[in-house]
Amino acid sequence: MISASFLTSKDIPNTLKKLNNTDVDFIHVDVMDGKYVDNKSLPFKEMRHIYKYTDKRLDVHLMVASPSNYISDYASLNTEYITIHLDTLEDTLSNLKLIKSYGIKAGLALNPDDKVDKLIPYLPYIDLILVMGVIPGSGGQKFINKTLSKLKELKVLKKEYKDFNFKISVDGGVNNLVLKKINNLTDIIVSGNYIISSDNYQEKINSLRF
């Protein structure tokens, strides 16, 4: 499955309309508060109009210090997943339960320096593990190759914990060349710049299907 990010878009409404005309599975929404990461994204009062431009399901990635301030807002949209980070200012388990309380799938993100075993206590509560292939906070970065060993570790984890049904997603620097290295290690590909900097979104999306 493919989740398209519009983080590097200079014309978000137009980008969303063009993505809506493709067979991409999700729109990846990066939410940044200027605290957890340096950059800031559009405020929710603008983001809530996203449905005017796309009817795709949303895959929301909260790069924020206090997720509970954002969860109910994004739960009100056409949202499939809300993903938070492990090292926020708030209690991770409470926020995962809060996401689930809205009937939305909960995700946990692993930054490049986060260890896989930090996830284990949360496995009963998560539907998605979002592996960051770059330092979170800005688009257009190069994929960090050590991400591959983390994905291999997660593949083993998935076999060990068969009772828990979580998907593995990779976000950051993904293009058709990176895909060849990761396609048997992941369920969802998040790609932004590679898709939206091209003249033919569908062609790029096709090149990421595996």
FIMAR-674751 format. One record per residue (C-alpha): x negated, y negated, z negated; residue in one letter. Coordinates in steps of 0.5 Angstrom, whole numbers, plus 500, padded with zeros to 3 digits. Layout:
BEGIN
{c1->X, c2->Y, c3->Z, code->a}
...
//
This chain:
BEGIN
{c1->500, c2->500, c3->500, code->m}
{c1->498, c2->493, c3->501, code->i}
{c1->499, c2->487, c3->497, code->s}
{c1->497, c2->480, c3->501, code->a}
{c1->494, c2->474, c3->497, code->s}
{c1->495, c2->467, c3->499, code->f}
{c1->490, c2->464, c3->494, code->l}
{c1->486, c2->461, c3->500, code->t}
{c1->492, c2->458, c3->504, code->s}
{c1->492, c2->451, c3->506, code->k}
{c1->499, c2->451, c3->508, code->d}
{c1->503, c2->456, c3->503, code->i}
{c1->510, c2->456, c3->506, code->p}
{c1->507, c2->457, c3->513, code->n}
{c1->503, c2->463, c3->510, code->t}
{c1->509, c2->466, c3->506, code->l}
{c1->513, c2->466, c3->512, code->k}
{c1->508, c2->469, c3->517, code->k}
{c1->507, c2->474, c3->511, code->l}
{c1->514, c2->476, c3->511, code->n}
{c1->514, c2->477, c3->518, code->n}
{c1->509, c2->483, c3->517, code->t}
{c1->510, c2->490, c3->514, code->d}
{c1->506, c2->488, c3->508, code->v}
{c1->508, c2->492, c3->502, code->d}
{c1->508, c2->486, c3->497, code->f}
{c1->506, c2->479, c3->496, code->i}
{c1->500, c2->478, c3->491, code->h}
{c1->501, c2->472, c3->487, code->v}
{c1->495, c2->469, c3->483, code->d}
{c1->497, c2->465, c3->477, code->v}
{c1->491, c2->461, c3->474, code->m}
{c1->492, c2->456, c3->468, code->d}
{c1->485, c2->453, c3->468, code->g}
{c1->483, c2->456, c3->461, code->k}
{c1->482, c2->463, c3->463, code->y}
{c1->479, c2->462, c3->469, code->v}
{c1->477, c2->455, c3->472, code->d}
{c1->482, c2->454, c3->477, code->n}
{c1->489, c2->452, c3->477, code->k}
{c1->495, c2->455, c3->481, code->s}
{c1->501, c2->452, c3->483, code->l}
{c1->506, c2->450, c3->477, code->p}
{c1->512, c2->455, c3->476, code->f}
{c1->517, c2->450, c3->478, code->k}
{c1->514, c2->450, c3->485, code->e}
{c1->512, c2->457, c3->485, code->m}
{c1->520, c2->459, c3->484, code->r}
{c1->521, c2->457, c3->491, code->h}
{c1->517, c2->462, c3->494, code->i}
{c1->524, c2->466, c3->495, code->y}
{c1->525, c2->461, c3->501, code->k}
{c1->519, c2->463, c3->505, code->y}
{c1->519, c2->471, c3->503, code->t}
{c1->524, c2->476, c3->501, code->d}
{c1->518, c2->481, c3->500, code->k}
{c1->517, c2->484, c3->493, code->r}
{c1->512, c2->480, c3->488, code->l}
{c1->505, c2->483, c3->485, code->d}
{c1->504, c2->478, c3->480, code->v}
{c1->497, c2->477, c3->477, code->h}
{c1->496, c2->473, c3->471, code->l}
{c1->489, c2->470, c3->470, code->m}
{c1->492, c2->466, c3->464, code->v}
{c1->490, c2->466, c3->457, code->a}
{c1->497, c2->466, c3->454, code->s}
{c1->501, c2->471, c3->458, code->p}
{c1->507, c2->470, c3->454, code->s}
{c1->508, c2->463, c3->456, code->n}
{c1->509, c2->466, c3->464, code->y}
{c1->512, c2->473, c3->463, code->i}
{c1->519, c2->471, c3->463, code->s}
{c1->519, c2->466, c3->468, code->d}
{c1->515, c2->471, c3->473, code->y}
{c1->520, c2->476, c3->471, code->a}
{c1->526, c2->472, c3->474, code->s}
{c1->523, c2->472, c3->481, code->l}
{c1->523, c2->478, c3->486, code->n}
{c1->517, c2->482, c3->482, code->t}
{c1->515, c2->489, c3->482, code->e}
{c1->509, c2->488, c3->478, code->y}
{c1->506, c2->483, c3->473, code->i}
{c1->499, c2->484, c3->471, code->t}
{c1->495, c2->481, c3->465, code->i}
{c1->488, c2->481, c3->463, code->h}
{c1->485, c2->485, c3->457, code->l}
{c1->481, c2->479, c3->454, code->d}
{c1->487, c2->474, c3->453, code->t}
{c1->488, c2->470, c3->447, code->l}
{c1->494, c2->474, c3->445, code->e}
{c1->496, c2->481, c3->443, code->d}
{c1->495, c2->486, c3->449, code->t}
{c1->500, c2->491, c3->447, code->l}
{c1->506, c2->486, c3->445, code->s}
{c1->505, c2->483, c3->452, code->n}
{c1->505, c2->489, c3->456, code->l}
{c1->512, c2->491, c3->452, code->k}
{c1->515, c2->484, c3->454, code->l}
{c1->514, c2->485, c3->461, code->i}
{c1->517, c2->492, c3->461, code->k}
{c1->523, c2->489, c3->457, code->s}
{c1->525, c2->486, c3->463, code->y}
{c1->525, c2->492, c3->467, code->g}
{c1->518, c2->490, c3->471, code->i}
{c1->512, c2->494, c3->472, code->k}
{c1->506, c2->492, c3->467, code->a}
{c1->499, c2->492, c3->470, code->g}
{c1->492, c2->491, c3->466, code->l}
{c1->486, c2->488, c3->470, code->a}
{c1->479, c2->490, c3->469, code->l}
{c1->474, c2->485, c3->470, code->n}
{c1->467, c2->487, c3->473, code->p}
{c1->464, c2->487, c3->466, code->d}
{c1->470, c2->491, c3->463, code->d}
{c1->469, c2->498, c3->461, code->k}
{c1->474, c2->503, c3->463, code->v}
{c1->475, c2->506, c3->456, code->d}
{c1->478, c2->500, c3->454, code->k}
{c1->484, c2->502, c3->458, code->l}
{c1->485, c2->508, c3->455, code->i}
{c1->490, c2->506, c3->449, code->p}
{c1->494, c2->502, c3->453, code->y}
{c1->496, c2->508, c3->458, code->l}
{c1->503, c2->510, c3->456, code->p}
{c1->505, c2->503, c3->457, code->y}
{c1->502, c2->501, c3->464, code->i}
{c1->504, c2->502, c3->471, code->d}
{c1->498, c2->499, c3->475, code->l}
{c1->491, c2->498, c3->474, code->i}
{c1->488, c2->492, c3->477, code->l}
{c1->481, c2->493, c3->479, code->v}
{c1->477, c2->486, c3->480, code->m}
{c1->472, c2->487, c3->486, code->g}
{c1->470, c2->480, c3->484, code->v}
{c1->470, c2->475, c3->479, code->i}
{c1->477, c2->473, c3->478, code->p}
{c1->479, c2->465, c3->479, code->g}
{c1->477, c2->464, c3->487, code->s}
{c1->479, c2->467, c3->493, code->g}
{c1->474, c2->469, c3->499, code->g}
{c1->468, c2->472, c3->495, code->q}
{c1->464, c2->478, c3->497, code->k}
{c1->466, c2->485, c3->494, code->f}
{c1->462, c2->487, c3->488, code->i}
{c1->459, c2->494, c3->490, code->n}
{c1->459, c2->497, c3->483, code->k}
{c1->466, c2->496, c3->483, code->t}
{c1->466, c2->503, c3->487, code->l}
{c1->463, c2->507, c3->480, code->s}
{c1->469, c2->504, c3->476, code->k}
{c1->474, c2->506, c3->481, code->l}
{c1->471, c2->513, c3->481, code->k}
{c1->471, c2->513, c3->474, code->e}
{c1->479, c2->511, c3->474, code->l}
{c1->480, c2->517, c3->479, code->k}
{c1->477, c2->522, c3->474, code->v}
{c1->482, c2->518, c3->468, code->l}
{c1->488, c2->520, c3->473, code->k}
{c1->486, c2->527, c3->473, code->k}
{c1->485, c2->527, c3->465, code->e}
{c1->491, c2->524, c3->464, code->y}
{c1->496, c2->527, c3->468, code->k}
{c1->502, c2->525, c3->464, code->d}
{c1->501, c2->518, c3->465, code->f}
{c1->503, c2->515, c3->472, code->n}
{c1->499, c2->509, c3->474, code->f}
{c1->497, c2->506, c3->480, code->k}
{c1->490, c2->504, c3->482, code->i}
{c1->489, c2->497, c3->485, code->s}
{c1->483, c2->493, c3->488, code->v}
{c1->483, c2->486, c3->488, code->d}
{c1->477, c2->481, c3->491, code->g}
{c1->473, c2->481, c3->497, code->g}
{c1->477, c2->487, c3->501, code->v}
{c1->476, c2->487, c3->508, code->n}
{c1->476, c2->493, c3->513, code->n}
{c1->469, c2->495, c3->512, code->l}
{c1->470, c2->495, c3->504, code->v}
{c1->476, c2->499, c3->505, code->l}
{c1->472, c2->505, c3->508, code->k}
{c1->468, c2->506, c3->502, code->k}
{c1->475, c2->505, c3->497, code->i}
{c1->481, c2->508, c3->501, code->n}
{c1->480, c2->515, c3->497, code->n}
{c1->480, c2->512, c3->491, code->l}
{c1->486, c2->507, c3->491, code->t}
{c1->493, c2->506, c3->491, code->d}
{c1->494, c2->499, c3->493, code->i}
{c1->489, c2->494, c3->497, code->i}
{c1->490, c2->487, c3->495, code->v}
{c1->487, c2->483, c3->501, code->s}
{c1->487, c2->475, c3->502, code->g}
{c1->482, c2->471, c3->506, code->n}
{c1->481, c2->477, c3->510, code->y}
{c1->489, c2->477, c3->512, code->i}
{c1->491, c2->470, c3->512, code->i}
{c1->484, c2->467, c3->515, code->s}
{c1->486, c2->471, c3->522, code->s}
{c1->491, c2->469, c3->528, code->d}
{c1->494, c2->476, c3->527, code->n}
{c1->496, c2->478, c3->520, code->y}
{c1->499, c2->484, c3->522, code->q}
{c1->493, c2->487, c3->526, code->e}
{c1->489, c2->485, c3->520, code->k}
{c1->494, c2->489, c3->515, code->i}
{c1->494, c2->495, c3->520, code->n}
{c1->487, c2->495, c3->519, code->s}
{c1->487, c2->496, c3->512, code->l}
{c1->492, c2->502, c3->512, code->r}
{c1->490, c2->509, c3->510, code->f}
//
